[in-house]
Amino acid sequence: DKANACYYSGLTVEMKDSDPDYPALLMGNYVLGGGALSSRIADRLRQKGGYSYSAASQFSASPLDAKGGLIVMAIYNPVNRDKVATGVDEEVAKLLQDGVKEDELKRAKDGFLKQEEVSRTNDSALASQLTENLYLGRTFQFQADLESKIKSLTIDQVNAALRKYVDPKQFSVITAGDFKAKAEPAGGQ
């Protein structure tokens, strides 16, 4: 019963999940919005601003082709479209300019590694990973190596990867919603 709109922005990067910069960009995304409720995007748009119902980012890279992508998304009241777009733009610019902080990287590493640990206790997630590894000719050593690389990441590596691959001018932005309808006042009618 709430007025809704969606915001998506993203860019593609030339990268496989075996690329040396993959772990650093994965953690950079985790700080930006991959950590869901504990991330820069969620803090700015939801917790502090109150502009969105949800906000996050996602980064992935293919194991087969040099094709990766970073996506920022938010669900919000249509009256907040400009505030959401401005908030995303400013947070991405701030992340690139000021960089990831040591405490943010520690939280990102801890959160990501815990998430990976928990996923291995889920039968369907484990079966899916086994199937993918079999298809790719990998063992769980690939995941163990990725986790080891993540544990040893420095803020300099993460910031360098973000600045190398994330160009705000390359983002494509899509908003969808009923922007012509008059939004209901708080509390509805």
Backbone as ProteinMPNN parsed JSONL, in Angstrom:
{"seq_chain_A": "DKANACYYSGLTVEMKDSDPDYPALLMGNYVLGGGALSSRIADRLRQKGGYSYSAASQFSASPLDAKGGLIVMAIYNPVNRDKVATGVDEEVAKLLQDGVKEDELKRAKDGFLKQEEVSRTNDSALASQLTENLYLGRTFQFQADLESKIKSLTIDQVNAALRKYVDPKQFSVITAGDFKAKAEPAGGQ", "coords_chain_A": {"N_chain_A": [[0.804, -1.2, 0.0], [2.148, 1.139, -0.223], [3.545, 3.922, -1.996], [5.725, 3.187, -4.6], [8.957, 3.041, -6.119], [11.707, 2.181, -8.225], [15.256, 2.212, -8.263], [18.052, 1.768, -10.23], [21.448, 1.514, -10.895], [24.417, 1.022, -12.722], [27.47, -0.532, -13.887], [29.612, -2.159, -16.25], [32.475, -4.241, -15.946], [35.657, -5.313, -17.085], [36.44, -8.283, -16.143], [37.218, -11.408, -14.592], [36.239, -13.866, -12.12], [38.571, -14.886, -11.222], [40.478, -12.985, -11.481], [43.23, -10.978, -10.369], [42.434, -8.566, -9.102], [39.875, -9.053, -8.274], [39.133, -9.944, -5.536], [39.605, -7.55, -4.091], [37.876, -5.683, -5.309], [35.496, -6.904, -4.744], [35.382, -6.609, -1.944], [35.386, -3.818, -1.841], [32.879, -3.295, -2.952], [31.35, -4.482, -0.974], [31.659, -2.694, 1.142], [30.513, -0.434, -0.046], [27.765, -1.176, -0.637], [27.191, -3.846, -0.48], [27.11, -5.019, 1.965], [24.568, -4.861, 2.82], [22.43, -3.847, 5.246], [24.437, -2.675, 6.726], [26.211, -0.614, 5.357], [27.611, 1.882, 3.153], [25.773, 2.893, 1.222], [23.258, 1.955, 2.175], [23.271, 3.143, 4.718], [23.264, 5.872, 4.031], [20.946, 6.23, 2.372], [18.813, 4.889, 3.624], [19.013, 4.452, 6.575], [20.048, 6.985, 7.619], [19.051, 9.033, 5.875], [16.399, 8.28, 5.336], [15.199, 7.968, 2.886], [14.732, 5.732, 1.36], [13.212, 2.466, 1.128], [14.672, 0.211, 0.963], [18.117, -0.423, 0.181], [21.051, -1.178, -1.635], [24.097, -2.662, -2.943], [25.623, -4.634, -5.523], [28.155, -6.812, -6.608], [29.538, -8.777, -9.127], [31.429, -11.249, -10.908], [32.107, -13.127, -13.778], [33.029, -16.591, -13.9], [33.857, -17.625, -16.279], [33.973, -15.785, -18.472], [35.457, -12.574, -19.182], [33.72, -10.653, -17.739], [32.22, -8.577, -15.656], [30.136, -6.985, -13.196], [28.855, -4.105, -11.539], [26.246, -3.119, -9.525], [23.981, -0.762, -8.229], [21.191, -0.451, -6.17], [17.874, 0.597, -5.232], [14.803, 0.793, -3.441], [12.088, 2.922, -3.215], [9.994, 5.729, -2.195], [8.348, 7.422, -4.801], [8.517, 10.26, -4.639], [10.991, 10.737, -3.641], [12.907, 10.413, -5.587], [14.96, 12.145, -6.724], [16.519, 12.64, -4.449], [17.427, 10.083, -3.816], [18.934, 9.421, -6.14], [20.874, 11.476, -6.055], [22.039, 10.89, -3.576], [23.209, 8.352, -4.069], [25.041, 9.023, -6.109], [26.701, 10.835, -4.705], [27.712, 9.218, -2.619], [29.166, 7.237, -4.013], [31.079, 8.872, -5.261], [32.333, 9.913, -2.98], [33.367, 7.572, -1.854], [35.277, 6.877, -3.775], [36.92, 9.143, -3.716], [37.693, 9.587, -0.96], [38.211, 7.026, -0.121], [38.156, 3.638, 1.196], [37.909, 3.001, 4.635], [39.963, 1.741, 7.339], [38.483, 0.435, 9.44], [36.072, -0.05, 8.116], [36.871, -1.84, 6.126], [37.668, -3.989, 7.705], [35.184, -4.731, 8.875], [33.847, -5.414, 6.521], [35.371, -7.581, 5.543], [35.066, -9.408, 7.723], [32.245, -9.719, 7.709], [31.738, -10.731, 5.096], [33.285, -13.111, 5.096], [32.064, -14.533, 7.182], [29.531, -14.827, 6.097], [30.146, -16.509, 3.944], [31.0, -18.77, 5.342], [28.633, -19.503, 6.682], [27.021, -20.045, 4.458], [28.053, -22.449, 3.622], [26.909, -24.208, 5.335], [24.422, -24.614, 4.48], [22.46, -26.809, 2.767], [21.433, -26.642, 0.073], [22.85, -24.443, -0.963], [25.436, -25.382, -0.707], [25.348, -27.646, -2.398], [24.884, -26.34, -4.802], [27.284, -24.879, -5.079], [29.115, -26.986, -5.229], [28.266, -28.15, -7.635], [28.757, -26.034, -9.446], [31.564, -25.813, -9.136], [32.33, -28.348, -10.091], [31.528, -28.158, -12.776], [33.23, -26.081, -13.604], [35.684, -27.199, -13.243], [36.93, -26.91, -10.832], [37.97, -27.062, -7.375], [37.096, -26.912, -3.874], [39.282, -25.569, -3.088], [39.625, -23.293, -4.567], [37.725, -21.491, -3.455], [38.762, -21.428, -0.86], [41.247, -20.23, -1.345], [40.381, -17.736, -2.308], [39.157, -16.703, 0.005], [41.421, -16.524, 1.635], [42.906, -14.608, 0.236], [41.191, -12.441, 0.574], [41.308, -12.103, 3.354], [43.901, -11.112, 3.59], [43.875, -8.661, 2.331], [44.612, -5.174, 1.859], [43.756, -1.75, 2.706], [44.787, -0.069, 0.792], [44.955, -1.721, -1.483], [42.24, -2.278, -1.941], [41.186, 0.31, -2.345], [42.677, 1.061, -4.606], [41.722, -0.769, -6.514], [38.994, -0.037, -6.623], [39.228, 2.572, -7.64], [40.379, 2.02, -10.073], [38.453, 0.533, -11.51], [35.854, 1.562, -11.092], [34.017, 3.975, -12.48], [32.204, 6.743, -12.188], [31.086, 8.153, -14.346], [30.537, 6.242, -16.171], [28.345, 4.855, -15.34], [25.165, 3.491, -15.922], [21.888, 4.601, -15.489], [18.737, 3.746, -14.244], [15.422, 4.468, -13.534], [12.31, 3.501, -12.246], [8.842, 3.803, -11.898], [5.77, 5.239, -10.674], [5.859, 8.247, -11.407], [4.288, 10.392, -12.031], [1.963, 10.345, -10.601], [0.386, 11.722, -7.75], [2.003, 11.612, -4.707], [0.994, 9.989, -1.715], [0.379, 11.589, 1.439], [2.383, 11.173, 4.426], [1.333, 8.443, 6.361], [-0.878, 7.877, 4.863], [-4.145, 7.889, 3.21]], "CA_chain_A": [[0.0, 0.0, 0.0], [3.02, 2.298, -0.269], [4.02, 4.335, -3.31], [7.035, 2.577, -4.808], [9.738, 3.227, -7.329], [12.975, 1.453, -8.182], [16.45, 2.863, -8.801], [19.164, 0.874, -10.551], [22.554, 2.071, -11.666], [25.464, 0.022, -12.793], [28.457, -0.513, -14.945], [30.287, -3.433, -16.477], [33.932, -4.208, -15.86], [36.313, -6.456, -17.719], [37.034, -9.031, -15.036], [36.747, -12.738, -14.206], [36.354, -14.055, -10.669], [39.939, -15.317, -10.934], [41.336, -11.825, -11.686], [43.88, -10.563, -9.114], [41.721, -7.463, -8.448], [38.518, -9.466, -7.899], [38.852, -9.876, -4.086], [39.591, -6.16, -3.639], [36.646, -5.04, -5.768], [34.425, -7.547, -3.98], [35.32, -5.946, -0.636], [34.962, -2.43, -2.072], [31.428, -3.35, -3.093], [30.76, -4.814, 0.332], [31.619, -1.425, 1.883], [29.566, 0.464, -0.707], [26.373, -1.575, -0.442], [27.052, -5.304, -0.423], [26.869, -5.406, 3.343], [23.136, -4.621, 3.032], [22.062, -2.8, 6.196], [25.635, -2.017, 7.238], [26.996, -0.195, 4.198], [27.486, 3.319, 2.896], [24.53, 3.185, 0.5], [22.123, 1.744, 3.08], [23.324, 4.176, 5.755], [22.903, 7.175, 3.467], [19.594, 6.304, 1.827], [17.765, 4.328, 4.485], [19.141, 4.744, 8.0], [20.207, 8.418, 7.911], [18.192, 9.883, 5.062], [15.01, 7.861, 5.318], [14.709, 8.158, 1.527], [14.431, 4.478, 0.676], [12.763, 1.322, 1.925], [15.84, -0.661, 0.945], [19.189, 0.049, -0.69], [22.19, -2.094, -1.596], [24.84, -2.814, -4.183], [26.026, -6.014, -5.796], [29.224, -6.978, -7.586], [29.825, -10.16, -9.504], [32.263, -11.45, -12.084], [31.934, -14.463, -14.329], [34.197, -17.463, -13.854], [34.192, -18.05, -17.633], [34.244, -14.662, -19.36], [35.895, -11.34, -18.517], [32.524, -9.82, -17.669], [31.756, -8.345, -14.302], [29.221, -5.868, -13.104], [28.522, -3.484, -10.263], [24.896, -2.568, -9.572], [23.453, -0.129, -7.023], [19.738, -0.486, -6.286], [17.095, 1.101, -4.102], [13.35, 0.865, -3.567], [11.809, 4.163, -2.514], [8.805, 6.482, -2.557], [8.687, 8.217, -5.988], [8.849, 11.658, -4.346], [12.392, 10.794, -3.227], [13.78, 10.009, -6.705], [16.156, 12.989, -6.831], [17.339, 12.444, -3.252], [18.068, 8.774, -3.956], [19.962, 9.527, -7.186], [21.943, 12.326, -5.532], [22.704, 10.137, -2.51], [24.07, 7.326, -4.676], [26.152, 9.718, -6.776], [27.613, 11.394, -3.716], [28.403, 8.145, -1.882], [30.16, 6.634, -4.908], [32.159, 9.855, -5.395], [33.041, 9.976, -1.69], [34.13, 6.329, -1.709], [36.438, 6.958, -4.654], [37.8, 10.241, -3.296], [38.238, 9.385, 0.387], [38.622, 5.641, 0.026], [37.662, 2.759, 2.253], [38.634, 3.153, 5.9], [40.423, 0.473, 7.923], [37.404, -0.23, 10.177], [35.101, -0.518, 7.131], [37.412, -3.038, 5.487], [37.604, -5.082, 8.69], [33.782, -5.175, 8.941], [33.525, -6.061, 5.245], [36.022, -8.904, 5.548], [34.398, -10.263, 8.714], [30.892, -10.018, 7.241], [31.799, -11.588, 3.917], [33.799, -14.435, 5.469], [31.017, -15.192, 7.972], [28.49, -15.193, 5.139], [30.635, -17.68, 3.214], [30.986, -19.886, 6.293], [27.234, -19.889, 6.894], [26.478, -20.632, 3.226], [28.51, -23.85, 3.528], [26.079, -25.041, 6.201], [23.131, -24.727, 3.8], [22.579, -27.916, 1.807], [21.217, -26.245, -1.321], [23.966, -23.579, -1.345], [26.605, -26.252, -0.833], [25.161, -28.434, -3.623], [25.063, -25.415, -5.921], [28.712, -24.599, -5.204], [29.748, -28.219, -5.724], [27.909, -28.275, -9.049], [29.514, -25.025, -10.202], [32.971, -26.207, -9.131], [32.478, -29.495, -10.99], [31.415, -27.632, -14.137], [34.388, -25.241, -13.904], [36.922, -27.934, -13.004], [37.513, -26.362, -9.613], [37.663, -27.685, -6.091], [36.878, -25.874, -2.864], [40.53, -24.826, -2.892], [39.418, -21.962, -5.157], [37.063, -20.67, -2.444], [39.699, -21.243, 0.251], [42.234, -19.246, -1.788], [39.701, -16.44, -2.34], [39.013, -16.241, 1.388], [42.761, -16.169, 2.095], [43.229, -13.32, -0.399], [40.374, -11.418, 1.219], [41.864, -11.87, 4.689], [45.167, -10.373, 3.527], [43.708, -7.393, 1.617], [44.866, -3.903, 2.532], [42.897, -0.68, 2.201], [45.393, 0.442, -0.445], [44.557, -2.605, -2.586], [40.811, -2.086, -2.192], [41.006, 1.636, -2.924], [43.24, 1.051, -5.959], [40.789, -1.503, -7.384], [37.811, 0.803, -6.807], [39.559, 3.694, -8.53], [40.705, 1.477, -11.398], [37.311, -0.042, -12.217], [34.578, 2.256, -10.886], [33.986, 5.311, -13.063], [30.815, 7.206, -12.106], [30.616, 8.604, -15.657], [30.166, 5.054, -16.949], [27.135, 4.25, -14.783], [23.855, 3.64, -16.555], [20.909, 4.768, -14.412], [17.348, 3.48, -14.614], [14.431, 4.587, -12.47], [10.987, 3.06, -12.687], [7.822, 4.058, -10.89], [4.708, 6.14, -11.086], [6.348, 9.553, -11.003], [3.292, 11.427, -12.315], [0.919, 10.29, -9.579], [0.677, 12.478, -6.529], [2.297, 10.71, -3.593], [0.155, 10.181, -0.534], [1.109, 12.101, 2.597], [2.715, 10.158, 5.424], [0.176, 7.918, 7.076], [-1.9, 7.468, 3.884], [-5.474, 8.538, 3.263]], "C_chain_A": [[0.849, 1.267, 0.0], [3.333, 2.635, -1.72], [5.448, 3.82, -3.465], [7.657, 2.996, -6.12], [11.049, 2.467, -7.132], [14.074, 2.276, -8.834], [17.479, 1.777, -9.043], [20.217, 1.683, -11.285], [23.65, 1.024, -11.68], [26.414, 0.243, -13.935], [29.056, -1.902, -15.085], [31.792, -3.211, -16.376], [34.493, -5.462, -16.514], [37.069, -7.223, -16.64], [36.388, -10.402, -14.901], [36.884, -12.864, -12.692], [37.724, -14.59, -10.256], [40.954, -14.181, -11.119], [41.97, -11.416, -10.354], [43.156, -9.434, -8.378], [40.334, -7.858, -7.949], [38.272, -9.389, -6.384], [38.754, -8.43, -3.576], [38.314, -5.454, -4.073], [35.433, -5.629, -5.065], [34.268, -6.884, -2.615], [34.945, -4.471, -0.769], [33.462, -2.34, -2.225], [30.761, -3.626, -1.756], [30.636, -3.556, 1.19], [30.565, -0.502, 1.283], [28.126, 0.076, -0.421], [26.148, -3.058, -0.333], [26.806, -5.831, 0.971], [25.444, -5.148, 3.779], [22.891, -3.512, 4.042], [23.268, -2.076, 6.792], [26.55, -1.688, 6.065], [26.771, 1.29, 3.97], [26.168, 3.67, 2.217], [23.324, 3.041, 1.429], [22.1, 2.802, 4.186], [22.816, 5.506, 5.215], [21.425, 7.245, 3.083], [18.505, 5.847, 2.789], [17.892, 4.792, 5.927], [19.193, 6.245, 8.296], [19.19, 9.266, 7.162], [16.724, 9.545, 5.138], [14.373, 7.985, 3.94], [14.28, 6.872, 0.844], [13.959, 3.42, 1.667], [13.888, 0.3, 2.024], [16.86, -0.092, -0.028], [20.387, -0.881, -0.53], [22.975, -1.977, -2.894], [25.265, -4.269, -4.31], [27.14, -5.995, -6.823], [29.393, -8.457, -7.865], [30.716, -10.17, -10.73], [32.126, -12.906, -12.502], [33.2, -15.305, -14.137], [34.688, -17.836, -15.258], [34.635, -16.916, -18.551], [34.676, -13.454, -18.546], [34.745, -10.34, -18.525], [32.056, -9.749, -16.221], [30.819, -7.158, -14.296], [29.001, -5.408, -11.683], [27.164, -2.822, -10.43], [24.572, -1.953, -8.213], [21.942, -0.066, -7.197], [19.078, 0.062, -5.03], [15.613, 1.021, -4.455], [12.927, 2.022, -2.676], [10.461, 4.736, -2.934], [9.171, 7.366, -3.739], [9.044, 9.675, -5.709], [10.322, 11.828, -3.962], [13.378, 10.478, -4.35], [15.058, 10.843, -6.757], [17.086, 12.807, -5.638], [18.082, 11.111, -3.302], [19.202, 8.857, -4.974], [21.152, 10.363, -6.702], [22.733, 11.595, -4.453], [23.647, 9.084, -3.055], [25.284, 7.986, -5.311], [27.182, 10.218, -5.773], [28.371, 10.318, -2.946], [29.451, 7.455, -2.737], [31.347, 7.586, -5.051], [33.001, 9.932, -4.12], [33.899, 8.726, -1.476], [35.395, 6.382, -2.555], [37.428, 8.025, -4.196], [38.488, 9.938, -1.971], [38.741, 7.972, 0.625], [37.944, 4.919, 1.173], [38.538, 2.963, 3.483], [38.958, 1.768, 6.474], [39.302, -0.28, 8.637], [36.33, -0.764, 9.219], [35.589, -1.805, 6.466], [37.368, -4.225, 6.446], [36.179, -5.63, 8.789], [33.379, -5.915, 7.66], [34.117, -7.461, 5.182], [35.288, -9.854, 6.487], [33.013, -10.681, 8.233], [30.881, -10.971, 6.07], [32.234, -13.002, 4.297], [32.782, -15.214, 6.301], [29.89, -15.666, 7.055], [28.893, -16.438, 4.342], [30.599, -18.926, 4.099], [29.563, -20.411, 6.491], [26.668, -20.556, 5.638], [26.902, -22.091, 3.065], [27.751, -24.775, 4.473], [24.688, -25.256, 5.616], [23.259, -25.761, 2.691], [22.421, -27.47, 0.359], [22.343, -25.334, -1.815], [25.228, -24.407, -1.568], [26.519, -27.089, -2.109], [25.369, -27.569, -4.859], [26.542, -25.114, -6.147], [29.471, -25.81, -5.715], [29.492, -28.401, -7.218], [28.694, -27.286, -9.895], [30.993, -25.387, -10.267], [33.226, -27.374, -10.08], [32.465, -29.031, -12.444], [32.674, -26.857, -14.542], [35.721, -25.964, -13.739], [37.673, -27.411, -11.792], [37.206, -27.27, -8.429], [37.377, -26.548, -5.106], [38.172, -25.137, -2.518], [40.408, -23.423, -3.487], [38.781, -21.027, -4.135], [37.984, -20.415, -1.252], [40.756, -20.195, -0.107], [41.627, -17.844, -1.829], [39.573, -15.877, -0.926], [40.358, -15.816, 1.971], [43.192, -14.822, 1.516], [42.449, -12.19, 0.255], [40.923, -11.086, 2.603], [43.108, -10.989, 4.649], [45.064, -9.029, 2.799], [44.043, -6.188, 2.491], [43.907, -2.853, 1.981], [43.472, -0.09, 0.919], [44.991, -0.407, -1.645], [43.088, -2.397, -2.953], [40.571, -0.737, -2.861], [41.553, 1.707, -4.346], [42.299, 0.337, -6.931], [39.532, -0.681, -7.65], [38.101, 1.92, -7.811], [39.886, 3.229, -9.942], [39.451, 1.108, -12.185], [36.011, 0.761, -12.123], [34.703, 3.696, -11.382], [32.538, 5.786, -13.062], [30.245, 7.673, -13.444], [30.148, 7.438, -16.524], [28.895, 4.373, -16.436], [25.937, 4.512, -15.691], [22.845, 3.674, -15.421], [19.51, 4.549, -14.963], [16.49, 3.695, -13.378], [13.094, 4.179, -13.054], [10.001, 3.285, -11.556], [6.77, 4.978, -11.459], [5.071, 7.54, -10.6], [5.349, 10.667, -11.269], [2.208, 11.477, -11.249], [1.345, 11.1, -8.361], [0.877, 11.487, -5.389], [1.391, 11.026, -2.414], [0.985, 10.762, 0.603], [1.405, 10.96, 3.567], [1.476, 9.738, 6.178], [-0.957, 7.51, 6.144], [-3.198, 8.257, 4.047], [-6.548, 7.511, 3.315]], "O_chain_A": [[0.321, 2.36, 0.203], [3.382, 1.749, -2.573], [6.279, 3.994, -2.574], [6.964, 3.269, -7.101], [11.439, 2.155, -6.006], [13.846, 2.954, -9.836], [17.747, 0.959, -8.163], [19.9, 2.449, -12.194], [23.782, 0.235, -10.744], [26.201, 1.075, -14.817], [29.012, -2.712, -14.16], [32.303, -2.133, -16.681], [33.875, -6.527, -16.492], [38.187, -6.864, -16.271], [35.178, -10.551, -15.07], [37.566, -12.06, -12.057], [38.001, -14.729, -9.065], [42.153, -14.388, -10.936], [41.316, -11.497, -9.314], [43.249, -9.347, -7.154], [39.682, -7.068, -7.266], [37.267, -8.804, -5.979], [37.916, -8.126, -2.727], [37.728, -4.704, -3.293], [34.452, -4.927, -4.82], [33.147, -6.625, -2.177], [34.258, -3.93, 0.098], [32.832, -1.424, -1.696], [29.714, -3.055, -1.451], [29.636, -3.368, 1.883], [29.81, 0.14, 2.014], [27.337, 0.922, -0.001], [25.018, -3.494, -0.114], [26.346, -6.96, 1.144], [25.135, -5.207, 4.969], [23.12, -2.343, 3.732], [23.124, -0.97, 7.311], [27.531, -2.386, 5.809], [25.849, 1.882, 4.532], [25.515, 4.642, 2.597], [22.461, 3.918, 1.46], [21.034, 3.299, 4.549], [22.027, 6.187, 5.871], [20.735, 8.204, 3.427], [17.391, 6.372, 2.761], [16.993, 5.448, 6.452], [18.444, 6.724, 9.148], [18.54, 10.126, 7.757], [15.88, 10.433, 5.018], [13.152, 8.095, 3.826], [13.546, 6.909, -0.144], [14.26, 3.469, 2.859], [14.037, -0.386, 3.036], [16.505, 0.638, -0.954], [20.699, -1.319, 0.577], [22.566, -1.281, -3.823], [25.265, -5.026, -3.339], [27.079, -5.247, -7.799], [29.391, -9.282, -6.951], [30.749, -9.207, -11.495], [32.039, -13.801, -11.66], [34.312, -14.782, -14.205], [35.813, -18.312, -15.41], [35.577, -17.079, -19.327], [34.317, -13.316, -17.377], [34.787, -9.322, -19.216], [31.568, -10.724, -15.65], [30.724, -6.419, -15.275], [28.966, -6.207, -10.748], [26.953, -2.053, -11.368], [24.853, -2.548, -7.173], [21.458, 0.331, -8.257], [19.629, 0.004, -3.93], [15.226, 1.164, -5.615], [13.347, 2.107, -1.522], [9.86, 4.285, -3.909], [10.216, 8.016, -3.699], [9.803, 10.272, -6.473], [10.836, 12.946, -3.96], [14.566, 10.294, -4.088], [16.148, 10.275, -6.829], [18.307, 12.818, -5.795], [19.234, 11.023, -2.879], [20.314, 8.408, -4.697], [22.305, 9.99, -6.92], [23.961, 11.673, -4.421], [24.765, 8.935, -2.561], [26.419, 7.565, -5.085], [28.386, 10.048, -5.967], [29.553, 10.491, -2.651], [30.524, 7.117, -2.236], [32.498, 7.156, -4.971], [34.228, 10.006, -4.18], [35.021, 8.814, -0.976], [36.465, 5.977, -2.102], [38.64, 7.827, -4.28], [39.712, 10.021, -1.865], [39.601, 7.748, 1.477], [37.256, 5.518, 2.0], [39.759, 3.081, 3.377], [38.319, 0.771, 6.141], [39.169, -1.492, 8.471], [35.741, -1.813, 9.478], [34.816, -2.742, 6.268], [37.063, -5.345, 6.035], [35.978, -6.845, 8.787], [32.661, -6.914, 7.71], [33.433, -8.414, 4.807], [34.93, -10.967, 6.101], [32.644, -11.851, 8.333], [30.099, -11.921, 6.048], [31.62, -13.979, 3.868], [32.653, -16.428, 6.14], [29.363, -16.767, 7.218], [28.066, -17.316, 4.099], [30.212, -20.005, 3.649], [29.329, -21.62, 6.468], [25.916, -21.526, 5.74], [26.191, -22.88, 2.442], [27.926, -25.993, 4.422], [23.874, -25.987, 6.181], [24.072, -25.606, 1.78], [23.203, -27.881, -0.498], [22.752, -25.441, -2.971], [25.99, -24.159, -2.503], [27.511, -27.226, -2.825], [25.959, -28.013, -5.844], [27.002, -25.098, -7.289], [30.372, -25.676, -6.543], [30.396, -28.761, -7.971], [29.236, -27.649, -10.939], [31.612, -25.282, -11.326], [34.229, -27.386, -10.794], [33.293, -29.462, -13.246], [33.132, -26.961, -15.68], [36.771, -25.407, -14.057], [38.902, -27.464, -11.737], [36.315, -28.118, -8.477], [37.415, -25.372, -5.469], [38.154, -24.185, -1.738], [41.01, -22.476, -2.982], [39.237, -19.897, -3.961], [37.991, -19.317, -0.696], [41.119, -19.367, 0.728], [42.274, -16.875, -1.434], [39.854, -14.701, -0.696], [40.423, -14.845, 2.725], [43.772, -13.995, 2.219], [42.986, -11.102, 0.467], [40.993, -9.916, 2.98], [43.344, -10.207, 5.569], [46.066, -8.327, 2.666], [43.793, -6.184, 3.696], [43.315, -3.041, 0.918], [42.717, 0.345, 0.049], [44.713, 0.133, -2.716], [42.737, -2.346, -4.132], [39.831, -0.654, -3.841], [40.95, 2.351, -5.204], [42.107, 0.799, -8.056], [39.054, -0.633, -8.784], [37.308, 2.174, -8.717], [39.689, 3.974, -10.903], [39.387, 1.341, -13.392], [35.154, 0.644, -12.999], [35.398, 4.52, -10.786], [31.726, 5.293, -13.844], [29.034, 7.596, -13.652], [29.436, 7.642, -17.507], [28.423, 3.411, -17.042], [25.736, 5.631, -16.165], [22.927, 2.872, -14.491], [19.144, 5.091, -16.006], [16.79, 3.172, -12.305], [12.787, 4.474, -14.21], [10.293, 2.991, -10.397], [6.876, 5.437, -12.596], [4.649, 7.967, -9.526], [5.535, 11.783, -10.783], [1.604, 12.524, -11.019], [2.522, 11.145, -8.003], [0.029, 10.631, -5.139], [1.065, 12.185, -2.153], [2.173, 10.459, 0.717], [0.756, 9.915, 3.53], [0.667, 10.572, 6.584], [-1.907, 6.862, 6.583], [-3.322, 9.147, 4.888], [-7.729, 7.855, 3.364]]}, "name": "protein", "num_of_chains": 1, "seq": "DKANACYYSGLTVEMKDSDPDYPALLMGNYVLGGGALSSRIADRLRQKGGYSYSAASQFSASPLDAKGGLIVMAIYNPVNRDKVATGVDEEVAKLLQDGVKEDELKRAKDGFLKQEEVSRTNDSALASQLTENLYLGRTFQFQADLESKIKSLTIDQVNAALRKYVDPKQFSVITAGDFKAKAEPAGGQ"}
